[in-house]
């Protein structure tokens, strides 16, 4: 596995060395305190339970010990079988528990077999959309909202708020960057583009499935690690020059310990950005570990922290409103905004200069944003189609920058197909209607 020498045990801080290798991507690594599985190039650095799967670290280690890397991969992303009304009733009946357990075991085997088939398809032609849809809508408890969240990422206001501050990382091109809570890797890919693909990126998340999808379909060149940042960061001191964290900080339970660890693994003046952070006065804060804006500011660093409202970042990015910079002397009304962004690292003046935003894409394949489709009524119209009412309500800000209908020229689809950078195509690229999507998205 590449970069293993850069990764340390998050619990004891010891070096990790291979103790059982099936191939370069599937192995067991160990330190003085524990052993950890590496499945398809992704280390799983947890104590025992693995987020999002019913199987434990020990089960994956046993599969790797037996030389069965496919079984280890299935176990790493196998969700539990959801109960139905019938099975819920069955397990309450006398003598029904044994029947319930047999039925559930049979369903679990069937689900795991389906996962194997999809994993085989991943090697050939399966796309990100199909894989994520299968995982969240056909296995375990149905979670279509999570499918919408991950697949339609390129239309979400949080995506553009994060993208707007990526020019900050220009000055540390070539230096290591830590991406915390990377999900399925869309912003990891944008971060790589912002640094001209020169910076090694280490991307952390609790979900093995998300990291596998990121590595397989979105951006394969980052180093992905399953890790609970509440338990420590698996890196040596002073390694990173940049930290990027989008829509994640409010989920971290022990923020004091987390920022202490960040201080340990970053150099003296890192570029750090925490975007789309929920605070305690925000409506949805009950299901996260939000704190007050002042508390966030104190944790990030009073002297070196600039606070922005996501709405203002988005308005500035699309040039649709009057941008306002909330400096330390005039950020008192920031709490009226639902999502806020913190930037640190003595970069206030640099940030103001770079908010002119150079959005020239390093494009390989431009495609229509997944939120848009050609109209069935008018061939010269593309229509925004939100996947659900809840998605539209959660991402209401997109109405400001994504019109319901857009008139296009007769040649638009031909230019898009041929990647002909016409003036119209460039304009829609800047508006986010046309996006640089991964090939197998």
N, C-alpha and C positions, 0 to 999 in steps of 0.2 A: 504493500500500500504506500502511495506517495505521501510525503509530509508527515510520516509517523514520528519522526524525530522532533517535530514541532509541537506534538500533542502530549500532554501530561495527564496523570490521573487527577480528576477533579476532587477526590476525597483525601488522598495522602500527598499529592503533588509529586509522586514518583514517576520515573521514566517508564514508558510503556514499550514492551518488546514482544515480538511474535513468539508464541510457544507452540502453535499448531497452525500450519499453513496448508489450505487446500489449493489455493492459487493466489494470485496477486491481490484479488479483491475480496476473498473470503478466508478469514483466518481468526484465530483467537489471540488476543494480546493480553499481557498481564503486567502488573507491578507487584510490589511487596504485599499490598493489601487485598487485591482482587483480580479476577479475570473478566474480560469483556469481549463480546462478539463483534466482529467486523463483517457485515453482510453487504455484498455488492459494493465494496469500497466505502461504506458508511459505518464508522465506529458507533457503537451504542454504549455510551458511558453512563449507565444508571446503576443504582444499587440492586434492584431486583425487578420491580414492576416496570413495564414499558407502556408509555402513554398510547392509547388508541388500539391496543391489542389485548386479548384475553390471556396470552401466553407470557411467560416470564423470561428474564434473561437466562435463567438456568436451562429452560427448554431450548433456547437457541444455541447455548453452549453444547448441550447434549447432541443436537443435530449436527453441529460442526465437528464434534469429536468423532461422530460416526461417519464423517465425510460426506454428509448429505446437505449440500449447499442450497438446493432447491427447497428442501423442507424448512431450512432456516429462514429463507426469504419469505415463504408463505406464513410461517409463524410470526414473523416480524410485523406483518400487516394484516393478520387475521382478526377481524372484529367478531365480537360475540353475537350469537344468534338472538334476535329480538323475540320476546315473548308475544304470543297472540292472545286474544281473549280466551280461546280454547285452552292453550297451555297454562295460562295463568289460573284458570279454574281447575284444570286437571291436577296441578300440584297441591291444591288444597283438599282434594278428595282423599278418603281413606284408600290406601294402597295405590294412590295415583302418582306418588312421587317417583317411584321406580319407572313407571311408564313415561312420565314427563322427562326423566333423565335420559332414557333410551331415545325418545323422539328428538330431544335437543342434541344429543350426541350425533345422531344420524344427520340432522340438519347441518350441524357444524362441519361434518365430513364433506357433505355436499357443497357447502359454501367454500371450504378450503380447496376443493377440486375445481370450482369455478375460478377461484383466484389463480390457481395454477394455469388454467387455460388463458386467462387474461395476461398473465406474466409471459407466457410463451408468445402471445400476440404482440406484446411490447417489443419483442426482438425483431419483428417484421414490419408491421404496418399500422399498428394501433396508435391513435393520436391521444394527446393529453386530455381533450374533452371527453372521449369515450372512457378512458381509464378512470378519471375522476368521477364521472357520472356513475360508472359501475360501482365504485367503492362506496360512495355516499348514498346512492339510491337503490342498490341491489344487495348490499351486505349489511348485516347488523340492523340497528335501528335506522330507519330512513331519515336522512338529513339533507334534503334538497337545498336548504338554505346555505349549507356549506359548499355544495357544488357551485351554486351561484356566486358565492363569495370568492372562490378560487378561480373559476373559469372566466368570470366577467370582471376580473381584476383591472383590466385596462380601461374600464369606464368609471371606476370608483373615484370619488373626490380624494380619498386618502392616498390613492396612487399618485395623483398629480401634485398633491401637497408635498409628498416625499420626493417626487421627481424634480420639483422646483428648486430643492436645495442641493441637489447632486453636484452642481458646479463647484461647490465648496471643496470637493475632493480632488479637484484638478491639481492642487499644490502638493499632493502627496502621491502622485502617480508613481507606481513602482514600489510603494511601501505597503506592508500588510494591513488589511482592513478587516474588522470583525463585524459581521452582520448577525444581529441577535433577533430571533423570532422571524426567520426568513420565509416560513411557510413553503409555498410551492415555487419560490425562486424568481418570480417576475421582477421584483425590485433588485434582487441580487444581480440579475442580468443587466438591468439599467445601471446599477452601480459600476459594474464591470465596463460598460460602454462609456460611462462618464470618466473613467480613468484610462481610457484607450486600451483596455484589456491588459494593462501593465501591472496592476496591483494584485498580488495573491489575496484571494478572499476566502475567509473561513466563515461558514454560515451555520448557525445553530438553530435547532428547533426541538421541541419535545416529541414531535410526531415523525416516526420513521416513514410512514406513507408519504407525507409531504416532501420529505427530503429525497425519497426515491423518485417521486414524480418530478421534482426539480432537476435532479441529476439526469434522469432519463429523457425528459422532454423539453426542459426549459433552458437550463444553463449547466452543462456537464463539467465545466472547468473549475468550479469552486470546490473547496474541501468542505463537505457536509458532515456534521457531527450531531448525533442525538445526545442532548445534554439538558439537564435541568439547571438553569443558571442560578436558582436559589441555593443550589448545593455547591457552587463554585464554578470557576472557569478553567478549562483544561489546557492552560497555556503557561509558558514560562514568563517571568517578569519582563516588563518593558518591551514587549514584542510588537505591539500594534501602534500604528501612527494614526489610525482612524477607527471610529466606531459608528455604526449605523443601526438604528433600531426603530422600526415603524410599527405602530399599532400594537405595541407589546408591553411598554413600560408599566402600564396600569395593571397588568396581570402578575407582575413579579411581587411575591409576598414580602420577602425580607429585603427591602430596598437599601437599608444601611449596609448590609453585607454585600449586596450586589455592587453598589458603587465603590465599596472598599476593594472588591475584586477587580473592578474596572480600572481603578487607580493602579493596582498592582501590575496588570498586564499591558498597560499603555505607557507610551513614553511621556516625556515631560509636558509637551504641548500637543496633545492629540486633537484632531478635528473630530468632533462628536455631534451627532444629531439624533434627537428623539422626536419622531414625528407622530402626529395623530394620537396624542396622549389624552386620555379621559381624566377629568379631575372630579373631586368629591361632590361638587355641586352640579355635575352633569347627570341627566336623568338616568342613564344606563349604568351608573357607577355601582349599583348594588351587586352586580354579578362580577365585579373585578375588585382589585385591591387599590382603588384610587385613593389619592391623598389630595390635599389642597394645592393650589398653584404655588403658594409660598413654600410649601414643604418640598415640592418638586424642585423649585428654584434653589432652595438651600442644598438639596442633595446633589444637584448638577454642579453648583458652584455659583455663589452670589456674584463674584467679581467677573467671572468669565462666561456668563450666561446671558443670552438674548432670547426673549420669548416672542413668539409669533402666533397669530390665530391662523388655523388652517384655511379658513375662508379667504383671508387676505392673500395668502400665498397662492391659492387657486385663482383668485381674481387677477393677481399680477401675472401669473403664468399665461393666462388666456387673454390678458389685456381687456378685461370686461368690467373692471371696477377701479375705484381709487385705492391704491395700495397704501397701507399705513404700517409703519414699522414701530413695534412696541418696544421701546428701549426701557432701561431700568427706571427712568423717571416718569414714564407715562403708560405703564402697563396695567394700571389699577382696574380698568374695566375689562380686562382679558377674560374674566370669569363668565362673562355673558356668552362667550363662544363655547360650543360643545367640545371641540377638539383643538388642541394647542400643540405647538412645536417648540422644542428647546434646542438651541444651538450653542455649543461651547467650544473653547479652544482658542480664545483671543482672536476671533475671526469676524468681529462685528463690521469693521470697515470693509474687509474683503467681501463679506456677504452682501453688503449694500452695493458694492461695485458689480458683483456678479449676478445681481438680480435682474440684469438686462436679459439674462437667460439665452444662451446659444442652444437652440433646439435643432441644429442640423443633425439628423440621424445618421449613424453609421449603419446603414441598412443593408441587409442581405435579401430580405423578401418582405415587401410591403403588402399588407392585406387590409381588408375592411375590418374595422373594429368589430369584435363579436357582437356588440350591442346593436349594430346596424345590419340591415338586409335590404336588398333591392325590393322596391315596391311591386306588388303583383298587379297594381292598377296602372301605374305610370312608369314606363321604362326609364325615364329621366329623373326619377326620384328614389332616394334611399331613405329608409324609415328607421327611427330608433325604436327598438322593441325590448323593453325591460322584461327580464325572465319571470318576474312575479311582482305583485303589489308590494310585498314586504321589501324586496330589493329596491324598488322605486322610492319607497318611504324612507328607507335607511340611507339612500344615496340621493336625497332630494336635490342636493346642490348641483348634480349633473345637469339639471334642467337649465341652469344658467349658461352652460357651455356646449351642451349637446342638444341642438334643436330636434324637435320631433320629426321633422321632414327637412331634407336638404335636396335642392335641385342640382342635378349634375348634367354635364354635357353629354352629347351622343357618344363621344369617344372615351368617356371616363373609364368604363370597365375594360376597354381595350388597352388604354394606357396603364391601368392597374395590372392587368394580366401580363403585359409586355415590360412592366417596370420602367415605363417611359416617364421620366420626371417632368411632366408638364407643369405649367404654372398652377393649374387647378389641383393637381395631385400634391404638389408641395404645400399649397394652402391648407388642404384637408389633413395633411400630415402634421402641420403645425397646430391644427385644431384638435388633434387626437382622434379624428374620425377615421383616418388611415393610420395604421400602426405597424411597427416593425415587429412582427410576431415570430416566435420560434418556428422552425420548419414543420414540426410535428405537433402543432398546437391544436 
